[in-house]
């Protein structure tokens, strides 16, 4: 009899390939156009080149600047936010393992000893007696047979949540990589602006000293002297402001790295940074659906489908088994003697008759699926907008930088001519001041545009899903 019970339990363990009540998953249609918005001619050239797609280009290949690559590598190893994201993946993976293990029976070995005294005239005994019982059993406790797929639906939900968490880790990595690059570029731009401000301050101080000598000799007016002094004071204030920005950039970079940024890896000027490589935007349908945040949203949508299967299974009977085989004896020395074998087999079926909670749970699961659909569609729409915005910026940046470079050259020539005319006594110093202010503003504008140009390349790479590659050798669930 005990052999038949064990064979029955084993057969049920092997044969749990019954049906599942979860609805069949259908990926919602992407609520975005099939093509990117019409961009300027320059952007069209960039999107139709033979450049690789961002997801196929590792960040070590995309970023050409060696110092930036070393900083990103440090951040990926030390950043606390990314470490928490990785630990969250491990936690979700462990929870998936727990849920998956519920499909298998839990087998325990139990040893017991029971000693009981029964007083006289109780249970038909005229005298007090002491009863002892020893037992050793190997058994299964309340193992649910998953005929209708309730446990498998819960396992599927746990799996999809684990996969979604892994995609969230990739999104965190993409954000970290792009953030380090953007702070690095901002630091380089502020360093270049600081150098420019210090050079301008030196020139203003020299001009002030010259005008002061001319004023002492009666060759310059007091108005020219005070105008020169205002320029010196303004340049000093601007240099102090830029030193503050540089310090804040270094602090932000250290936070992302998880440790102080090495001085030898900090940039000196934006013009010395090696630009990243070009990437292709590809087609929306093949790019957006592979972004980690979109994949994470789709994973949660699949989990919502599995929840419906578990909620449907709650309306049907649930079968569980409890059984054990072992040995029992009234004396410890007789536990393993012939004839001491014992077994028990207790199947149980629970038939739901009325439980209002099951109907509410089923309705809640359906609502959660609709919410997951909306979140998935929103993730695609957000991704489409981010890529379209990045393409719009990339499409005109070369033209803007070229125009600003021409402006700098023209204003520099204006400043040179104005200074020459002042030195020859033809014009007042006011013309020199205006030309110098215009030149400094144009130079700063050029640095800002070059920063936007490089940052737009980083942004396009990030919004296309680049930089989130899974480390080699990472095990699956």
C-alpha positions as CSV (number, residue, x, y, z in Angstrom):
1,X,0.0,0.0,0.0
2,X,2.8,2.4,0.9
3,X,4.5,1.7,-2.4
4,X,1.3,2.5,-4.3
5,X,1.0,5.8,-2.5
6,X,4.6,6.7,-3.3
7,X,4.1,5.8,-6.9
8,X,0.9,8.0,-7.0
9,X,2.8,10.9,-5.6
10,X,5.7,10.5,-8.0
11,X,3.3,10.2,-10.9
12,X,1.6,13.4,-10.0
13,X,5.0,15.1,-9.6
14,X,6.1,14.1,-13.1
15,X,2.7,14.7,-14.7
16,X,2.1,18.3,-13.7
17,X,1.8,19.4,-17.4
18,X,-1.9,20.3,-17.1
19,X,-3.6,23.2,-18.6
20,X,-3.2,26.8,-17.6
21,X,-5.9,29.4,-17.4
22,X,-3.8,32.4,-18.2
23,X,-5.0,34.3,-21.3
24,X,-2.7,34.1,-24.4
25,X,-0.3,37.1,-24.5
26,X,-0.6,39.4,-27.5
27,X,1.8,42.3,-27.8
28,X,-0.1,45.6,-28.1
29,X,0.4,47.6,-31.3
30,X,3.0,50.3,-30.8
31,X,1.1,53.7,-30.5
32,X,3.7,55.6,-32.5
33,X,4.4,56.3,-36.2
34,X,6.4,53.7,-38.2
35,X,9.0,56.4,-39.1
36,X,10.8,59.1,-37.3
37,X,9.5,62.7,-37.7
38,X,10.8,64.5,-40.7
39,X,14.1,66.1,-39.8
40,X,16.3,68.7,-41.4
41,X,18.5,67.6,-44.3
42,X,21.6,67.2,-42.1
43,X,19.7,64.9,-39.7
44,X,18.5,62.8,-42.7
45,X,22.1,62.2,-43.7
46,X,23.0,61.1,-40.2
47,X,20.1,58.6,-40.0
48,X,20.7,57.0,-43.3
49,X,24.5,56.4,-43.0
50,X,26.0,53.0,-42.5
51,X,26.8,53.8,-38.9
52,X,26.0,50.9,-36.4
53,X,22.9,51.0,-34.2
54,X,23.4,52.1,-30.7
55,X,22.4,48.8,-29.1
56,X,25.0,47.0,-31.1
57,X,27.8,49.4,-30.1
58,X,29.3,48.8,-26.7
59,X,30.0,51.9,-24.7
60,X,33.8,51.2,-24.8
61,X,33.5,51.5,-28.6
62,X,31.2,54.5,-28.7
63,X,33.2,56.7,-26.5
64,X,36.6,57.4,-28.1
65,X,38.0,59.6,-25.3
66,X,40.3,57.4,-23.1
67,X,39.9,59.3,-19.9
68,X,36.2,59.3,-20.2
69,X,36.2,55.5,-20.7
70,X,38.2,55.0,-17.6
71,X,35.8,57.2,-15.6
72,X,32.8,55.3,-16.9
73,X,34.5,52.0,-16.0
74,X,35.1,53.3,-12.4
75,X,31.5,54.4,-12.1
76,X,30.1,51.0,-13.2
77,X,32.2,49.3,-10.5
78,X,31.6,51.7,-7.7
79,X,28.3,53.6,-8.2
80,X,25.9,52.9,-5.3
81,X,22.7,53.3,-7.4
82,X,23.8,50.8,-9.9
83,X,24.9,48.5,-7.1
84,X,21.4,48.7,-5.6
85,X,19.9,48.0,-9.0
86,X,22.0,44.9,-9.3
87,X,21.1,43.7,-5.8
88,X,17.5,44.2,-6.6
89,X,17.9,41.9,-9.6
90,X,19.4,39.2,-7.3
91,X,16.6,39.7,-4.8
92,X,13.9,39.3,-7.5
93,X,15.8,36.3,-8.9
94,X,15.7,34.6,-5.5
95,X,12.0,35.3,-5.2
96,X,11.5,33.7,-8.6
97,X,13.4,30.6,-7.3
98,X,11.1,30.4,-4.3
99,X,8.0,30.6,-6.4
100,X,9.3,28.0,-8.9
101,X,10.1,25.6,-6.0
102,X,6.4,25.5,-5.1
103,X,5.8,23.2,-8.0
104,X,7.9,20.5,-6.3
105,X,7.0,18.7,-3.1
106,X,8.8,19.5,0.1
107,X,10.2,16.4,1.6
108,X,11.1,16.4,5.3
109,X,12.7,13.9,7.6
110,X,11.1,14.0,11.1
111,X,12.2,12.2,14.2
112,X,9.8,12.2,17.2
113,X,9.4,10.9,20.7
114,X,6.2,11.0,22.7
115,X,5.8,10.1,26.3
116,X,2.4,10.3,28.0
117,X,1.1,9.4,31.5
118,X,-2.6,8.4,31.9
119,X,-4.0,8.5,35.4
120,X,-6.0,5.6,36.9
121,X,-9.6,5.0,35.7
122,X,-9.1,7.0,32.6
123,X,-9.6,5.5,29.2
124,X,-10.5,2.2,30.9
125,X,-7.2,1.6,32.7
126,X,-7.5,0.8,36.5
127,X,-4.0,1.9,37.2
128,X,-1.8,4.8,36.0
129,X,0.2,3.9,32.9
130,X,3.0,5.6,30.9
131,X,2.9,5.3,27.2
132,X,6.0,5.9,25.1
133,X,6.2,6.1,21.3
134,X,9.2,6.7,19.0
135,X,9.0,7.4,15.3
136,X,11.1,8.3,12.3
137,X,9.3,9.5,9.1
138,X,10.1,10.7,5.6
139,X,7.2,12.6,4.2
140,X,5.5,15.3,2.1
141,X,3.5,18.0,3.9
142,X,0.5,19.6,2.0
143,X,1.8,19.5,-1.5
144,X,-0.6,21.2,-3.9
145,X,-1.1,19.4,-7.3
146,X,-1.1,22.2,-9.9
147,X,-3.7,20.7,-12.3
148,X,-5.1,24.1,-13.4
149,X,-1.8,26.0,-13.5
150,X,-2.3,28.3,-10.5
151,X,1.2,27.8,-9.2
152,X,2.7,27.9,-12.7
153,X,0.9,31.2,-13.4
154,X,2.5,32.6,-10.2
155,X,5.8,31.2,-11.3
156,X,5.4,32.9,-14.7
157,X,4.6,36.2,-13.0
158,X,7.7,35.9,-10.8
159,X,9.8,35.1,-13.9
160,X,8.5,38.1,-15.8
161,X,9.1,40.4,-12.8
162,X,12.7,39.1,-12.6
163,X,13.3,39.8,-16.2
164,X,11.7,43.2,-15.9
165,X,14.0,44.0,-13.0
166,X,17.0,42.9,-15.1
167,X,15.9,45.4,-17.8
168,X,15.5,48.1,-15.1
169,X,19.2,47.4,-14.1
170,X,20.2,47.9,-17.7
171,X,18.2,51.2,-17.8
172,X,20.1,52.3,-14.7
173,X,23.4,51.4,-16.3
174,X,22.5,53.4,-19.5
175,X,21.5,56.4,-17.3
176,X,24.8,56.1,-15.3
177,X,27.0,55.9,-18.5
178,X,25.3,58.9,-20.1
179,X,25.3,60.9,-16.8
180,X,29.1,60.4,-16.4
181,X,29.6,61.4,-20.0
182,X,27.4,64.5,-19.7
183,X,29.1,65.6,-16.4
184,X,32.5,65.0,-18.0
185,X,31.6,67.2,-21.0
186,X,30.1,69.9,-18.8
187,X,33.2,69.9,-16.7
188,X,35.3,70.3,-19.9
189,X,33.2,73.1,-21.1
190,X,33.3,74.9,-17.7
191,X,37.1,74.5,-17.6
192,X,37.4,76.0,-21.1
193,X,35.1,78.9,-20.1
194,X,37.2,79.4,-17.0
195,X,40.4,79.5,-19.1
196,X,38.6,82.0,-21.4
197,X,37.5,84.1,-18.5
198,X,41.0,84.2,-17.0
199,X,42.5,85.1,-20.3
200,X,39.9,87.9,-20.7
201,X,40.6,89.1,-17.1
202,X,44.3,89.3,-17.8
203,X,43.7,91.3,-21.0
204,X,41.3,93.6,-19.1
205,X,43.9,94.1,-16.4
206,X,46.5,95.0,-18.9
207,X,44.2,97.4,-20.7
208,X,43.3,99.0,-17.4
209,X,47.0,99.4,-16.5
210,X,47.6,101.0,-19.9
211,X,44.7,103.4,-19.6
212,X,45.7,104.2,-16.0
213,X,49.1,105.3,-17.3
214,X,47.5,107.4,-20.0
215,X,45.1,108.9,-17.5
216,X,48.0,109.9,-15.3
217,X,49.7,111.5,-18.3
218,X,46.5,113.3,-19.3
219,X,46.0,111.2,-22.4
220,X,42.9,109.4,-21.3
221,X,39.7,110.6,-19.7
222,X,38.4,109.6,-16.3
223,X,35.4,108.0,-18.0
224,X,37.7,105.7,-20.0
225,X,39.4,104.7,-16.7
226,X,36.2,103.8,-15.0
227,X,34.9,101.9,-18.0
228,X,38.1,99.8,-18.0
229,X,37.7,99.2,-14.3
230,X,34.1,97.9,-14.7
231,X,35.4,95.4,-17.3
232,X,38.1,94.2,-14.9
233,X,35.6,93.7,-12.0
234,X,33.1,92.0,-14.3
235,X,35.8,89.6,-15.5
236,X,36.9,88.8,-11.9
237,X,33.3,88.0,-11.0
238,X,32.8,85.8,-14.0
239,X,36.0,83.9,-13.3
240,X,34.9,83.3,-9.7
241,X,31.5,82.0,-10.9
242,X,33.2,79.6,-13.3
243,X,35.5,78.3,-10.6
244,X,32.4,77.5,-8.6
245,X,30.8,75.6,-11.5
246,X,34.0,73.6,-12.0
247,X,34.1,72.6,-8.4
248,X,30.4,71.6,-8.5
249,X,31.1,69.6,-11.7
250,X,33.9,67.7,-10.0
251,X,31.7,67.0,-7.0
252,X,28.9,65.6,-9.3
253,X,31.4,63.4,-11.1
254,X,32.8,62.1,-7.8
255,X,29.3,61.2,-6.7
256,X,28.7,59.2,-9.9
257,X,32.0,57.5,-9.7
258,X,31.4,56.5,-6.1
259,X,34.9,57.8,-5.2
260,X,36.9,61.0,-5.8
261,X,37.7,61.6,-9.5
262,X,41.5,61.2,-10.2
263,X,43.0,64.6,-11.2
264,X,44.8,63.1,-14.2
265,X,41.4,62.0,-15.7
266,X,39.8,65.4,-15.5
267,X,39.5,67.3,-18.8
268,X,41.2,70.6,-19.3
269,X,39.0,72.0,-22.2
270,X,36.2,70.9,-24.3
271,X,38.1,71.2,-27.5
272,X,40.5,68.5,-26.2
273,X,37.8,65.9,-25.8
274,X,37.6,63.2,-28.5
275,X,34.1,63.1,-29.9
276,X,32.0,59.9,-29.7
277,X,31.2,57.9,-32.7
278,X,28.1,58.3,-34.9
279,X,25.2,55.9,-34.5
280,X,22.2,55.1,-36.7
281,X,18.7,55.7,-35.5
282,X,17.2,52.7,-37.4
283,X,13.5,52.2,-37.6
284,X,11.2,52.9,-34.6
285,X,9.7,49.4,-34.5
286,X,13.0,47.7,-34.2
287,X,14.7,50.2,-32.0
288,X,12.1,51.2,-29.4
289,X,10.9,47.7,-28.7
290,X,14.5,46.7,-27.7
291,X,15.0,49.6,-25.2
292,X,15.4,48.2,-21.7
293,X,12.6,50.4,-20.2
294,X,10.2,49.2,-22.9
295,X,11.2,45.6,-22.4
296,X,10.7,46.1,-18.6
297,X,7.2,47.5,-19.2
298,X,6.4,44.5,-21.5
299,X,7.7,42.1,-18.8
300,X,5.3,43.6,-16.3
301,X,2.5,43.3,-18.8
302,X,3.3,39.6,-19.3
303,X,3.2,39.3,-15.5
304,X,-0.2,40.8,-15.4
305,X,-1.4,38.2,-17.9
306,X,-0.1,35.5,-15.6
307,X,-1.9,37.1,-12.6
308,X,-5.2,36.6,-14.5
309,X,-4.4,32.9,-14.9
310,X,-3.8,32.6,-11.1
311,X,-7.0,34.5,-10.3
312,X,-9.1,32.2,-12.7
313,X,-7.6,29.1,-11.1
314,X,-8.9,30.2,-7.7
315,X,-12.5,29.4,-8.8
316,X,-11.7,25.7,-9.2
317,X,-10.9,23.0,-6.7
318,X,-7.4,22.7,-5.3
319,X,-5.9,19.3,-4.5
320,X,-3.1,18.8,-2.0
321,X,-1.4,15.7,-0.7
322,X,0.2,14.9,2.7
323,X,2.0,11.6,3.1
324,X,4.8,9.9,5.0
325,X,6.6,6.6,5.3
326,X,8.8,5.6,8.2
327,X,9.0,3.4,11.3
328,X,7.4,3.6,14.7
329,X,7.9,1.7,18.0
330,X,7.1,1.8,21.7
331,X,10.8,1.5,22.4
332,X,13.7,3.3,21.0
333,X,15.6,0.1,20.4
334,X,12.7,-1.3,18.3
335,X,12.5,1.5,15.8
336,X,14.2,-0.3,13.0
337,X,13.2,-3.9,13.8
338,X,11.0,-6.0,11.5
339,X,7.3,-5.1,11.6
340,X,7.8,-1.5,12.8
341,X,7.1,0.1,9.4
342,X,4.4,2.8,9.3
343,X,2.9,5.1,6.7
344,X,0.1,7.6,6.2
345,X,-1.4,9.1,3.0
346,X,-3.9,12.0,3.2
347,X,-5.2,13.5,0.0
348,X,-7.3,16.7,0.3
349,X,-9.5,18.6,-2.1
350,X,-10.8,22.1,-1.4
351,X,-13.9,23.0,-3.4
352,X,-14.7,26.7,-3.3
353,X,-18.4,27.3,-2.8
354,X,-18.8,31.0,-2.0
355,X,-15.9,33.4,-1.6
356,X,-16.5,36.9,-2.8
357,X,-12.8,37.7,-2.7
358,X,-12.1,35.5,-5.7
359,X,-14.4,37.6,-7.9
360,X,-12.8,40.8,-6.7
361,X,-9.3,39.4,-7.2
362,X,-10.2,38.3,-10.8
363,X,-11.5,41.8,-11.6
364,X,-8.5,43.4,-10.0
365,X,-6.2,41.2,-12.1
366,X,-7.9,42.4,-15.3
367,X,-7.7,46.0,-14.2
368,X,-4.0,45.6,-13.5
369,X,-3.5,44.2,-17.0
370,X,-5.2,47.2,-18.5
371,X,-3.0,49.4,-16.4
372,X,0.1,47.5,-17.6
373,X,-1.0,48.0,-21.2
374,X,-1.3,51.7,-20.7
375,X,2.1,51.8,-19.0
376,X,3.7,49.8,-21.8
377,X,2.2,52.1,-24.5
378,X,3.3,55.2,-22.5
379,X,6.9,53.8,-22.3
380,X,6.9,53.4,-26.1
381,X,5.6,56.9,-26.6
382,X,8.1,58.4,-24.2
383,X,10.9,56.5,-25.9
384,X,9.7,57.8,-29.4
385,X,9.7,61.4,-28.1
386,X,13.2,61.1,-26.6
387,X,14.7,59.8,-29.8
388,X,12.8,62.3,-32.0
389,X,14.0,65.2,-29.8
390,X,17.6,63.9,-29.9
391,X,17.4,63.6,-33.7
392,X,16.0,67.1,-34.0
393,X,18.9,68.5,-32.0
394,X,21.5,66.5,-33.9
395,X,20.0,67.7,-37.2
396,X,21.0,71.3,-36.9
397,X,23.9,71.4,-34.5
398,X,26.6,71.4,-37.2
399,X,25.0,74.4,-38.8
400,X,24.7,76.2,-35.5
401,X,28.3,75.5,-34.6
402,X,29.5,76.6,-38.1
403,X,27.5,79.8,-37.9
404,X,28.9,80.5,-34.3
405,X,32.5,80.0,-35.4
406,X,32.0,82.5,-38.2
407,X,30.5,84.9,-35.7
408,X,33.5,84.5,-33.4
409,X,35.9,85.3,-36.2
410,X,33.9,88.4,-37.3
411,X,33.6,89.7,-33.7
412,X,37.3,89.0,-33.1
413,X,38.2,91.1,-36.1
414,X,35.8,93.8,-35.0
415,X,37.5,93.9,-31.6
416,X,41.0,94.1,-33.2
417,X,39.9,97.0,-35.4
418,X,38.2,98.8,-32.6
419,X,41.3,98.6,-30.4
420,X,43.5,99.8,-33.2
421,X,41.2,102.8,-33.8
422,X,41.2,103.6,-30.1
423,X,45.0,103.3,-29.9
424,X,45.3,105.7,-32.8
425,X,42.9,108.2,-31.1
426,X,40.1,107.8,-33.7
427,X,37.4,106.3,-31.5
428,X,36.6,106.3,-27.8
429,X,37.2,103.4,-25.5
430,X,33.4,102.6,-25.5
431,X,33.7,101.0,-28.9
432,X,36.5,98.7,-27.6
433,X,34.4,97.7,-24.6
434,X,31.4,96.8,-26.7
435,X,33.5,94.8,-29.1
436,X,35.3,93.0,-26.2
437,X,32.0,92.1,-24.6
438,X,30.6,90.8,-27.9
439,X,33.7,88.7,-28.4
440,X,33.6,87.2,-25.0
441,X,29.9,86.4,-25.4
442,X,30.5,84.9,-28.8
443,X,33.3,82.7,-27.5
444,X,31.2,81.5,-24.6
445,X,28.3,80.8,-27.1
446,X,30.7,78.7,-29.2
447,X,31.7,76.6,-26.2
448,X,28.1,76.1,-25.2
449,X,27.1,75.0,-28.7
450,X,30.0,72.5,-28.9
451,X,28.9,71.1,-25.6
452,X,25.3,70.7,-26.8
453,X,26.7,69.1,-30.0
454,X,28.7,66.4,-28.1
455,X,26.0,66.0,-25.4
456,X,23.4,65.4,-28.2
457,X,25.5,62.5,-29.5
458,X,25.6,61.0,-26.0
459,X,21.9,61.6,-25.6
460,X,21.0,59.9,-28.9
461,X,23.2,56.9,-28.0
462,X,21.4,56.6,-24.6
463,X,17.8,57.0,-25.8
464,X,18.4,54.4,-28.5
465,X,19.3,51.9,-25.8
466,X,23.1,52.1,-26.1
467,X,25.4,51.4,-23.1
468,X,23.2,48.9,-21.3
469,X,24.8,45.7,-22.5
470,X,24.7,42.7,-20.2
471,X,28.1,41.8,-18.7
472,X,29.6,38.6,-20.3
473,X,29.1,35.4,-18.4
474,X,25.9,36.6,-16.6
475,X,23.8,33.6,-15.8
476,X,20.1,33.4,-16.5
477,X,17.3,32.3,-14.1
